[in-house]
């Protein structure tokens, strides 16, 4: 793709992530001026980033909730690539999809609003969830589809074309940190089916369910772990 590189862009992403590096390099090759900030959970958003002004903001696995004041400084659009379909806004998306035995999952590109995962949807890319899927396998396909959707949308932006408007809508309020943390808890009164669903939804390297009995907490330690969570 060739462009005249006439647009400025702010890229916010996850530190030490190969897909974020690929996405950032694509932006640097196709936009006139690219400011970027890659960070980890808990990192403060730098003051110079908060003062940025330009054409586009892209959030890709970013660890920050972008302040409304910064969103307003994007003259054309401020968009996010969410690693889930519109049925799963908020945190722990793939975990809740596995817990609910979803048959389909996906990734979503949407305009950012002051409240997380509520802005107008630009595009959705969907794929099946298989019975044998666990957190590791579902995340792998999620990230493969997410980077593909990123290239599709950012090519339009770099070329100065209008962004699509999807007919899809968010179907529920964003999942919260409290709801996500609750998914880890297993108690003796739960059915075997419920415990199995939680083990599938959460078990992932050092992220594991815990057993709570009469106020005492016991960590679940599987014989073999599976990978690293995002």
C-alpha positions as CSV (number, residue, x, y, z in Angstrom):
1,X,0.0,0.0,0.0
2,X,1.2,3.5,-0.8
3,X,0.0,6.6,0.9
4,X,1.1,10.3,0.9
5,X,1.5,10.0,4.7
6,X,-0.5,13.1,5.6
7,X,-2.0,12.1,8.9
8,X,-0.6,12.2,12.5
9,X,-1.3,9.4,14.9
10,X,-1.0,8.4,18.6
11,X,-0.4,4.7,19.2
12,X,-1.1,3.3,22.6
13,X,-0.1,-0.4,23.2
14,X,1.2,-3.1,25.4
15,X,4.9,-3.3,26.2
16,X,6.9,-6.3,25.2
17,X,4.3,-7.6,22.8
18,X,5.2,-8.8,19.3
19,X,1.8,-7.9,17.7
20,X,2.0,-4.4,19.2
21,X,5.4,-3.9,17.7
22,X,4.1,-5.1,14.3
23,X,1.1,-2.8,14.5
24,X,3.3,0.2,15.6
25,X,5.8,-0.4,12.8
26,X,3.0,-0.5,10.2
27,X,1.7,2.9,11.5
28,X,5.2,4.4,11.4
29,X,5.5,3.3,7.8
30,X,2.1,4.6,6.7
31,X,1.4,7.8,8.7
32,X,3.2,11.1,8.6
33,X,3.9,11.5,12.3
34,X,3.5,8.7,14.9
35,X,3.7,9.3,18.6
36,X,3.7,6.1,20.6
37,X,3.5,4.8,24.2
38,X,3.8,1.2,25.2
39,X,3.2,0.3,28.8
40,X,2.3,-2.3,31.4
41,X,-0.6,-2.5,33.9
42,X,-0.2,0.2,36.5
43,X,2.1,2.4,34.4
44,X,1.0,6.1,34.5
45,X,0.1,7.7,31.2
46,X,2.9,10.2,30.6
47,X,2.0,13.9,30.7
48,X,3.3,14.5,27.1
49,X,1.0,11.9,25.8
50,X,-1.9,13.5,27.7
51,X,-1.1,16.7,25.8
52,X,-0.9,15.1,22.4
53,X,-3.0,16.6,19.5
54,X,-3.4,15.1,16.0
55,X,-5.6,13.2,13.6
56,X,-6.0,9.7,15.0
57,X,-5.6,7.7,18.2
58,X,-5.2,3.9,18.1
59,X,-5.4,1.8,21.2
60,X,-4.1,-1.8,20.7
61,X,-4.0,-4.0,23.8
62,X,-3.3,-0.7,25.6
63,X,-3.0,-0.8,29.4
64,X,-4.7,2.6,29.8
65,X,-8.2,3.9,29.9
66,X,-7.8,6.9,27.6
67,X,-8.9,10.1,29.3
68,X,-11.9,11.9,27.6
69,X,-9.8,15.0,27.3
70,X,-7.2,13.2,25.2
71,X,-9.9,11.5,23.1
72,X,-11.3,14.9,22.2
73,X,-7.9,15.9,20.7
74,X,-8.1,13.4,17.9
75,X,-9.5,15.4,15.0
76,X,-10.6,12.4,12.9
77,X,-11.1,9.3,15.2
78,X,-9.9,7.6,18.3
79,X,-10.3,3.8,17.9
80,X,-9.7,0.7,20.0
81,X,-9.1,-2.9,18.9
82,X,-10.9,-5.0,21.5
83,X,-9.9,-8.7,21.8
84,X,-13.5,-9.9,21.9
85,X,-16.8,-9.8,20.1
86,X,-19.5,-7.3,21.1
87,X,-21.0,-9.9,23.4
88,X,-18.0,-9.6,25.7
89,X,-17.0,-6.0,26.6
90,X,-14.8,-5.1,29.5
91,X,-12.2,-7.3,31.2
92,X,-11.7,-11.1,31.1
93,X,-13.5,-11.4,27.8
94,X,-12.2,-14.7,26.6
95,X,-12.6,-16.2,30.1
96,X,-16.3,-15.3,30.2
97,X,-16.8,-16.7,26.7
98,X,-15.3,-20.0,27.8
99,X,-17.3,-20.0,31.0
100,X,-20.5,-19.4,29.1
101,X,-19.6,-22.2,26.6
102,X,-19.9,-19.7,23.7
103,X,-19.9,-21.2,20.2
104,X,-18.5,-18.1,18.6
105,X,-16.1,-15.4,19.5
106,X,-14.3,-12.5,17.8
107,X,-12.5,-9.2,17.8
108,X,-14.0,-5.7,17.6
109,X,-12.8,-2.4,16.3
110,X,-14.7,0.5,17.8
111,X,-14.6,4.2,18.4
112,X,-13.5,5.0,22.0
113,X,-15.8,6.8,24.4
114,X,-15.4,8.0,27.9
115,X,-16.7,4.7,29.2
116,X,-14.7,1.6,28.2
117,X,-16.1,-0.6,25.4
118,X,-19.3,1.5,24.7
119,X,-18.3,3.5,21.6
120,X,-19.8,2.9,18.1
121,X,-18.6,-0.3,16.4
122,X,-16.6,0.0,13.2
123,X,-16.0,-3.7,12.4
124,X,-16.2,-7.2,13.9
125,X,-14.3,-10.3,12.8
126,X,-15.7,-13.6,14.2
127,X,-14.5,-17.2,14.4
128,X,-15.7,-20.4,16.1
129,X,-15.0,-21.6,19.6
130,X,-14.3,-25.3,19.7
131,X,-15.3,-27.7,22.6
132,X,-11.6,-28.5,23.1
133,X,-10.6,-24.8,23.4
134,X,-9.0,-23.5,26.5
135,X,-7.7,-20.0,27.4
136,X,-4.4,-20.5,25.5
137,X,-5.9,-21.7,22.3
138,X,-8.7,-19.2,22.2
139,X,-6.3,-16.3,22.9
140,X,-4.0,-17.5,20.2
141,X,-6.8,-17.3,17.5
142,X,-8.0,-14.0,19.0
143,X,-4.7,-12.3,18.6
144,X,-4.3,-13.7,15.0
145,X,-7.7,-12.2,14.1
146,X,-7.1,-9.0,15.9
147,X,-3.9,-8.1,14.0
148,X,-5.6,-9.0,10.8
149,X,-8.5,-6.6,11.6
150,X,-5.9,-4.0,12.6
151,X,-4.3,-4.1,9.2
152,X,-7.7,-3.9,7.4
153,X,-8.8,-0.8,9.3
154,X,-5.5,1.1,9.5
155,X,-5.0,0.8,5.8
156,X,-8.3,2.7,5.3
157,X,-7.2,5.4,7.8
158,X,-3.8,5.9,6.2
159,X,-5.5,6.2,2.8
160,X,-7.9,8.9,4.2
161,X,-11.0,6.7,3.6
162,X,-14.1,6.8,5.8
163,X,-14.2,4.1,8.5
164,X,-17.0,1.5,8.2
165,X,-20.1,1.6,10.4
166,X,-21.1,-1.8,11.6
167,X,-24.7,-2.7,12.3
168,X,-23.6,-4.6,15.4
169,X,-24.0,-3.2,19.0
170,X,-22.6,-4.0,22.4
171,X,-25.0,-6.5,23.9
172,X,-24.3,-5.9,27.7
173,X,-22.4,-3.6,30.1
174,X,-18.7,-4.2,30.3
175,X,-17.5,-7.0,32.6
176,X,-15.9,-5.5,35.7
177,X,-12.7,-6.5,37.6
178,X,-15.0,-7.6,40.5
179,X,-16.9,-10.0,38.2
180,X,-13.6,-11.3,36.7
181,X,-12.1,-11.9,40.2
182,X,-15.2,-13.7,41.3
183,X,-14.8,-16.2,38.4
184,X,-11.7,-17.6,40.2
185,X,-13.6,-18.7,43.3
186,X,-14.7,-22.4,43.7
187,X,-16.7,-23.4,46.7
188,X,-17.8,-26.9,48.0
189,X,-21.5,-26.2,47.2
190,X,-20.8,-25.8,43.5
191,X,-21.9,-28.6,41.1
192,X,-19.3,-30.6,39.2
193,X,-20.4,-28.8,36.0
194,X,-19.9,-25.4,37.5
195,X,-16.5,-26.2,38.7
196,X,-15.5,-27.7,35.3
197,X,-16.7,-24.5,33.6
198,X,-14.6,-22.3,35.9
199,X,-11.5,-24.5,35.5
200,X,-11.8,-24.2,31.8
201,X,-12.4,-20.5,31.8
202,X,-9.6,-19.5,34.2
203,X,-6.8,-22.1,34.3
204,X,-3.8,-20.5,32.5
205,X,-0.3,-20.6,33.8
206,X,-0.2,-18.9,37.3
207,X,-3.8,-17.7,36.8
208,X,-5.7,-20.5,38.6
209,X,-9.0,-20.8,40.5
210,X,-8.9,-21.1,44.3
211,X,-11.0,-23.1,46.6
212,X,-12.8,-21.2,49.5
213,X,-14.0,-23.3,52.4
214,X,-15.5,-21.6,55.5
215,X,-13.4,-18.5,54.9
216,X,-10.2,-20.3,54.2
217,X,-8.6,-20.0,50.8
218,X,-6.7,-22.8,49.1
219,X,-4.9,-22.3,45.8
220,X,-5.5,-24.7,43.0
221,X,-2.3,-26.1,41.5
222,X,-2.7,-28.1,38.3
223,X,-0.1,-30.7,37.4
224,X,0.7,-29.0,34.1
225,X,0.2,-25.3,33.1
226,X,-0.5,-24.0,29.7
227,X,1.0,-20.6,28.8
228,X,0.9,-16.9,29.7
229,X,-2.2,-14.7,30.0
230,X,-2.5,-11.3,28.4
